Amino acid sequence: MAIYNYVEDLVYSKILDLLSKKPDMCRCDKCIDDMAALALAGLPVIPYVTPDGGVFRQVQNMTNDKLKIEVATRCIRALETVKNHSKHKKQSDFSRFIPGEK
Ligand SMILES: [Zn+2]
């Protein structure tokens, strides 16, 4: 049986939501994990057991607006940090190696 962290789910969905509005940003697994790690550091862990069971709904009701605002603020900051200190070269740097692109 897997144990999930509700705050982690919140962070990942917020990051994907923010990235959908920022087409210039890298969205590879590495960058998304970096953003999530940055955003999650210092946040509480809210464990739940099943992704679709009653425990999850209870957790959702438990989650207050303050935590959601905190998650959003941290995600925006994490996006900026990863954007400025990306651990790999930008995708566009490699575009010249792709046949057909100039
Ligand atoms: Zn990346």
Backbone and ligand atoms as CSV (ligand in chain L), in Angstrom:
chain,resi,resn,atom,element,x,y,z
A,1,MET,N,N,0.850,-1.210,0.000
A,1,MET,CA,C,0.000,0.000,0.000
A,1,MET,C,C,0.881,1.254,0.000
A,2,ALA,N,N,0.621,2.123,-0.926
A,2,ALA,CA,C,1.434,3.334,-1.035
A,2,ALA,C,C,0.883,4.439,-0.128
A,3,ILE,N,N,1.786,5.243,0.366
A,3,ILE,CA,C,1.374,6.417,1.131
A,3,ILE,C,C,1.732,7.662,0.322
A,4,TYR,N,N,0.746,8.493,0.130
A,4,TYR,CA,C,0.934,9.706,-0.647
A,4,TYR,C,C,1.052,10.902,0.282
A,5,ASN,N,N,1.634,11.972,-0.252
A,5,ASN,CA,C,1.692,13.222,0.506
A,5,ASN,C,C,0.825,14.238,-0.225
A,6,TYR,N,N,-0.242,14.647,0.437
A,6,TYR,CA,C,-1.190,15.551,-0.201
A,6,TYR,C,C,-0.539,16.872,-0.611
A,7,VAL,N,N,0.391,17.371,0.238
A,7,VAL,CA,C,1.054,18.644,-0.065
A,7,VAL,C,C,1.904,18.499,-1.338
A,8,GLU,N,N,2.519,17.319,-1.500
A,8,GLU,CA,C,3.306,17.050,-2.704
A,8,GLU,C,C,2.409,17.099,-3.944
A,9,ASP,N,N,1.227,16.501,-3.844
A,9,ASP,CA,C,0.274,16.542,-4.958
A,9,ASP,C,C,-0.098,17.978,-5.301
A,10,LEU,N,N,-0.349,18.761,-4.250
A,10,LEU,CA,C,-0.700,20.171,-4.441
A,10,LEU,C,C,0.414,20.891,-5.180
A,11,VAL,N,N,1.664,20.648,-4.741
A,11,VAL,CA,C,2.829,21.312,-5.328
A,11,VAL,C,C,2.978,20.934,-6.801
A,12,TYR,N,N,2.899,19.634,-7.103
A,12,TYR,CA,C,3.058,19.207,-8.492
A,12,TYR,C,C,1.953,19.780,-9.376
A,13,SER,N,N,0.720,19.773,-8.909
A,13,SER,CA,C,-0.354,20.279,-9.767
A,13,SER,C,C,-0.220,21.790,-9.952
A,14,LYS,N,N,0.260,22.479,-8.907
A,14,LYS,CA,C,0.452,23.934,-9.019
A,14,LYS,C,C,1.581,24.247,-9.995
A,15,ILE,N,N,2.674,23.489,-9.928
A,15,ILE,CA,C,3.808,23.712,-10.830
A,15,ILE,C,C,3.381,23.476,-12.283
A,16,LEU,N,N,2.643,22.392,-12.537
A,16,LEU,CA,C,2.198,22.109,-13.901
A,16,LEU,C,C,1.251,23.200,-14.387
A,17,ASP,N,N,0.431,23.700,-13.478
A,17,ASP,CA,C,-0.495,24.783,-13.805
A,17,ASP,C,C,0.280,26.047,-14.186
A,18,LEU,N,N,1.304,26.373,-13.381
A,18,LEU,CA,C,2.113,27.565,-13.649
A,18,LEU,C,C,2.890,27.408,-14.963
A,19,LEU,N,N,3.440,26.201,-15.193
A,19,LEU,CA,C,4.228,25.953,-16.406
A,19,LEU,C,C,3.371,26.068,-17.661
A,20,SER,N,N,2.087,25.724,-17.542
A,20,SER,CA,C,1.207,25.797,-18.711
A,20,SER,C,C,1.052,27.237,-19.177
A,21,LYS,N,N,1.347,28.191,-18.286
A,21,LYS,CA,C,1.255,29.610,-18.648
A,21,LYS,C,C,2.617,30.185,-19.016
A,22,LYS,N,N,3.663,29.355,-18.931
A,22,LYS,CA,C,5.015,29.827,-19.237
A,22,LYS,C,C,5.657,28.918,-20.280
A,23,PRO,N,N,5.307,29.121,-21.561
A,23,PRO,CA,C,5.797,28.216,-22.618
A,23,PRO,C,C,7.307,28.269,-22.809
A,24,ASP,N,N,7.969,29.327,-22.314
A,24,ASP,CA,C,9.418,29.458,-22.508
A,24,ASP,C,C,10.216,28.614,-21.518
A,25,MET,N,N,9.552,28.092,-20.491
A,25,MET,CA,C,10.301,27.366,-19.457
A,25,MET,C,C,10.439,25.883,-19.776
A,26,CYS,N,N,11.592,25.313,-19.354
A,26,CYS,CA,C,11.829,23.891,-19.534
A,26,CYS,C,C,10.885,23.111,-18.619
A,27,ARG,N,N,10.299,22.044,-19.158
A,27,ARG,CA,C,9.381,21.255,-18.342
A,27,ARG,C,C,9.775,19.780,-18.339
A,28,CYS,N,N,11.096,19.529,-18.406
A,28,CYS,CA,C,11.552,18.142,-18.336
A,28,CYS,C,C,11.387,17.642,-16.886
A,29,ASP,N,N,11.459,16.339,-16.702
A,29,ASP,CA,C,11.263,15.747,-15.382
A,29,ASP,C,C,12.228,16.321,-14.352
A,30,LYS,N,N,13.475,16.545,-14.808
A,30,LYS,CA,C,14.516,17.040,-13.902
A,30,LYS,C,C,14.138,18.410,-13.346
A,31,CYS,N,N,13.750,19.319,-14.234
A,31,CYS,CA,C,13.410,20.671,-13.801
A,31,CYS,C,C,12.154,20.659,-12.925
A,32,ILE,N,N,11.164,19.858,-13.311
A,32,ILE,CA,C,9.930,19.803,-12.526
A,32,ILE,C,C,10.221,19.241,-11.132
A,33,ASP,N,N,11.076,18.212,-11.060
A,33,ASP,CA,C,11.434,17.658,-9.752
A,33,ASP,C,C,12.224,18.671,-8.920
A,34,ASP,N,N,13.110,19.421,-9.571
A,34,ASP,CA,C,13.863,20.471,-8.874
A,34,ASP,C,C,12.912,21.513,-8.296
A,35,MET,N,N,11.956,21.939,-9.098
A,35,MET,CA,C,10.981,22.934,-8.639
A,35,MET,C,C,10.175,22.390,-7.467
A,36,ALA,N,N,9.736,21.135,-7.602
A,36,ALA,CA,C,8.921,20.532,-6.547
A,36,ALA,C,C,9.730,20.416,-5.256
A,37,ALA,N,N,11.003,20.015,-5.374
A,37,ALA,CA,C,11.845,19.862,-4.186
A,37,ALA,C,C,12.027,21.201,-3.487
A,38,LEU,N,N,12.262,22.248,-4.278
A,38,LEU,CA,C,12.438,23.594,-3.713
A,38,LEU,C,C,11.162,24.048,-3.010
A,39,ALA,N,N,10.028,23.834,-3.667
A,39,ALA,CA,C,8.753,24.285,-3.115
A,39,ALA,C,C,8.381,23.491,-1.861
A,40,LEU,N,N,8.738,22.204,-1.847
A,40,LEU,CA,C,8.326,21.339,-0.739
A,40,LEU,C,C,9.155,21.535,0.526
A,41,ALA,N,N,10.382,22.016,0.358
A,41,ALA,CA,C,11.262,22.175,1.518
A,41,ALA,C,C,10.628,23.123,2.534
A,42,GLY,N,N,10.376,22.633,3.719
A,42,GLY,CA,C,9.817,23.462,4.776
A,42,GLY,C,C,8.304,23.379,4.892
A,43,LEU,N,N,7.654,22.769,3.891
A,43,LEU,CA,C,6.205,22.615,3.975
A,43,LEU,C,C,5.857,21.379,4.815
A,44,PRO,N,N,4.694,21.373,5.427
A,44,PRO,CA,C,4.302,20.191,6.207
A,44,PRO,C,C,4.003,19.005,5.294
A,45,VAL,N,N,4.065,17.809,5.839
A,45,VAL,CA,C,3.685,16.603,5.095
A,45,VAL,C,C,2.291,16.203,5.555
A,46,ILE,N,N,1.367,16.046,4.610
A,46,ILE,CA,C,0.020,15.591,4.952
A,46,ILE,C,C,-0.187,14.239,4.268
A,47,PRO,N,N,0.066,13.136,4.995
A,47,PRO,CA,C,-0.017,11.836,4.358
A,47,PRO,C,C,-1.454,11.363,4.175
A,48,TYR,N,N,-1.681,10.626,3.109
A,48,TYR,CA,C,-2.950,9.923,2.951
A,48,TYR,C,C,-2.668,8.596,2.278
A,49,VAL,N,N,-3.602,7.663,2.379
A,49,VAL,CA,C,-3.291,6.301,1.991
A,49,VAL,C,C,-3.748,5.959,0.573
A,50,THR,N,N,-4.962,6.303,0.210
A,50,THR,CA,C,-5.413,5.963,-1.136
A,50,THR,C,C,-5.714,7.234,-1.916
A,51,PRO,N,N,-5.447,7.193,-3.240
A,51,PRO,CA,C,-5.671,8.407,-4.032
A,51,PRO,C,C,-7.144,8.711,-4.249
A,52,ASP,N,N,-8.021,7.737,-4.034
A,52,ASP,CA,C,-9.431,7.974,-4.354
A,52,ASP,C,C,-10.380,7.670,-3.186
A,53,GLY,N,N,-9.822,7.289,-2.057
A,53,GLY,CA,C,-10.673,6.884,-0.938
A,53,GLY,C,C,-11.128,8.034,-0.067
A,54,GLY,N,N,-11.832,7.677,0.987
A,54,GLY,CA,C,-12.368,8.674,1.893
A,54,GLY,C,C,-11.307,9.478,2.609
A,55,VAL,N,N,-10.176,8.840,2.872
A,55,VAL,CA,C,-9.107,9.540,3.587
A,55,VAL,C,C,-8.682,10.771,2.801
A,56,PHE,N,N,-8.614,10.621,1.469
A,56,PHE,CA,C,-8.197,11.733,0.618
A,56,PHE,C,C,-9.170,12.898,0.739
A,57,ARG,N,N,-10.470,12.588,0.719
A,57,ARG,CA,C,-11.468,13.657,0.820
A,57,ARG,C,C,-11.360,14.382,2.161
A,58,GLN,N,N,-11.128,13.603,3.219
A,58,GLN,CA,C,-10.951,14.233,4.535
A,58,GLN,C,C,-9.774,15.199,4.516
A,59,VAL,N,N,-8.684,14.750,3.894
A,59,VAL,CA,C,-7.478,15.578,3.814
A,59,VAL,C,C,-7.766,16.857,3.042
A,60,GLN,N,N,-8.521,16.722,1.947
A,60,GLN,CA,C,-8.858,17.903,1.145
A,60,GLN,C,C,-9.637,18.918,1.966
A,61,ASN,N,N,-10.563,18.421,2.766
A,61,ASN,CA,C,-11.355,19.333,3.595
A,61,ASN,C,C,-10.498,19.990,4.668
A,62,MET,N,N,-9.478,19.254,5.107
A,62,MET,CA,C,-8.579,19.727,6.153
A,62,MET,C,C,-7.681,20.852,5.655
A,63,THR,N,N,-7.405,20.818,4.349
A,63,THR,CA,C,-6.437,21.756,3.787
A,63,THR,C,C,-7.038,23.148,3.731
A,64,ASN,N,N,-6.398,24.065,4.384
A,64,ASN,CA,C,-6.966,25.405,4.431
A,64,ASN,C,C,-6.394,26.310,3.350
A,65,ASP,N,N,-7.033,27.438,3.161
A,65,ASP,CA,C,-6.608,28.369,2.124
A,65,ASP,C,C,-5.194,28.880,2.364
A,66,LYS,N,N,-4.847,29.005,3.634
A,66,LYS,CA,C,-3.513,29.516,3.971
A,66,LYS,C,C,-2.427,28.611,3.382
A,67,LEU,N,N,-2.636,27.303,3.495
A,67,LEU,CA,C,-1.659,26.353,2.954
A,67,LEU,C,C,-1.613,26.452,1.429
A,68,LYS,N,N,-2.775,26.610,0.796
A,68,LYS,CA,C,-2.809,26.714,-0.669
A,68,LYS,C,C,-2.078,27.956,-1.147
A,69,ILE,N,N,-2.233,29.061,-0.417
A,69,ILE,CA,C,-1.538,30.298,-0.781
A,69,ILE,C,C,-0.032,30.105,-0.596
A,70,GLU,N,N,0.349,29.451,0.508
A,70,GLU,CA,C,1.752,29.172,0.789
A,70,GLU,C,C,2.354,28.311,-0.330
A,71,VAL,N,N,1.617,27.286,-0.756
A,71,VAL,CA,C,2.083,26.398,-1.831
A,71,VAL,C,C,2.261,27.203,-3.123
A,72,ALA,N,N,1.275,28.040,-3.451
A,72,ALA,CA,C,1.348,28.834,-4.684
A,72,ALA,C,C,2.555,29.763,-4.658
A,73,THR,N,N,2.765,30.450,-3.525
A,73,THR,CA,C,3.891,31.373,-3.400
A,73,THR,C,C,5.219,30.645,-3.582
A,74,ARG,N,N,5.349,29.483,-2.930
A,74,ARG,CA,C,6.596,28.717,-3.016
A,74,ARG,C,C,6.837,28.178,-4.416
A,75,CYS,N,N,5.767,27.790,-5.101
A,75,CYS,CA,C,5.910,27.256,-6.455
A,75,CYS,C,C,6.390,28.340,-7.411
A,76,ILE,N,N,5.829,29.545,-7.275
A,76,ILE,CA,C,6.241,30.659,-8.138
A,76,ILE,C,C,7.722,30.956,-7.914
A,77,ARG,N,N,8.141,30.962,-6.636
A,77,ARG,CA,C,9.544,31.218,-6.294
A,77,ARG,C,C,10.439,30.096,-6.844
A,78,ALA,N,N,9.976,28.853,-6.731
A,78,ALA,CA,C,10.760,27.703,-7.201
A,78,ALA,C,C,10.934,27.761,-8.720
A,79,LEU,N,N,9.890,28.174,-9.430
A,79,LEU,CA,C,9.976,28.303,-10.893
A,79,LEU,C,C,11.047,29.317,-11.268
A,80,GLU,N,N,11.048,30.447,-10.564
A,80,GLU,CA,C,12.023,31.494,-10.834
A,80,GLU,C,C,13.443,30.997,-10.568
A,81,THR,N,N,13.617,30.274,-9.454
A,81,THR,CA,C,14.943,29.774,-9.079
A,81,THR,C,C,15.462,28.805,-10.130
A,82,VAL,N,N,14.630,27.856,-10.543
A,82,VAL,CA,C,15.067,26.853,-11.522
A,82,VAL,C,C,15.311,27.511,-12.879
A,83,LYS,N,N,14.504,28.504,-13.197
A,83,LYS,CA,C,14.665,29.228,-14.465
A,83,LYS,C,C,16.037,29.902,-14.521
A,84,ASN,N,N,16.448,30.486,-13.391
A,84,ASN,CA,C,17.711,31.226,-13.345
A,84,ASN,C,C,18.926,30.337,-13.120
A,85,HIS,N,N,18.713,29.168,-12.528
A,85,HIS,CA,C,19.843,28.290,-12.215
A,85,HIS,C,C,19.579,26.880,-12.743
A,86,SER,N,N,19.108,26.804,-13.949
A,86,SER,CA,C,18.812,25.500,-14.537
A,86,SER,C,C,20.067,24.637,-14.528
A,87,LYS,N,N,19.892,23.356,-14.150
A,87,LYS,CA,C,21.044,22.480,-13.992
A,87,LYS,C,C,21.538,21.909,-15.316
A,88,HIS,N,N,20.838,22.192,-16.386
A,88,HIS,CA,C,21.312,21.729,-17.688
A,88,HIS,C,C,21.123,22.843,-18.694
A,89,LYS,N,N,21.702,22.656,-19.863
A,89,LYS,CA,C,21.588,23.687,-20.893
A,89,LYS,C,C,20.155,23.770,-21.394
A,90,LYS,N,N,19.809,24.951,-21.830
A,90,LYS,CA,C,18.471,25.134,-22.382
A,90,LYS,C,C,18.277,24.248,-23.600
A,91,GLN,N,N,17.058,23.787,-23.770
A,91,GLN,CA,C,16.720,22.920,-24.884
A,91,GLN,C,C,17.091,23.567,-26.226
A,92,SER,N,N,16.909,24.873,-26.298
A,92,SER,CA,C,17.144,25.572,-27.566
A,92,SER,C,C,18.619,25.493,-27.972
A,93,ASP,N,N,19.523,25.291,-26.993
A,93,ASP,CA,C,20.943,25.161,-27.302
A,93,ASP,C,C,21.215,23.939,-28.173
A,94,PHE,N,N,20.335,22.977,-28.120
A,94,PHE,CA,C,20.553,21.737,-28.854
A,94,PHE,C,C,19.801,21.710,-30.179
A,95,SER,N,N,18.991,22.739,-30.424
A,95,SER,CA,C,18.108,22.696,-31.582
A,95,SER,C,C,18.910,22.631,-32.884
A,96,ARG,N,N,20.142,23.177,-32.863
A,96,ARG,CA,C,20.924,23.162,-34.109
A,96,ARG,C,C,21.386,21.764,-34.485
A,97,PHE,N,N,21.321,20.828,-33.535
A,97,PHE,CA,C,21.715,19.454,-33.842
A,97,PHE,C,C,20.542,18.636,-34.396
A,98,ILE,N,N,19.358,19.218,-34.323
A,98,ILE,CA,C,18.175,18.500,-34.814
A,98,ILE,C,C,18.007,18.763,-36.302
A,99,PRO,N,N,18.021,17.695,-37.126
A,99,PRO,CA,C,17.906,17.896,-38.581
A,99,PRO,C,C,16.624,18.636,-38.927
A,100,GLY,N,N,16.753,19.575,-39.853
A,100,GLY,CA,C,15.566,20.289,-40.312
A,100,GLY,C,C,15.360,21.607,-39.586
A,101,GLU,N,N,16.029,21.792,-38.427
A,101,GLU,CA,C,15.868,23.064,-37.705
A,101,GLU,C,C,17.094,23.917,-37.908
A,102,LYS,N,N,16.855,25.195,-38.168
A,102,LYS,CA,C,17.997,26.087,-38.375
A,102,LYS,C,C,17.897,27.281,-37.462
L,1,ZN,ZN,ZN,14.816,20.886,-17.796
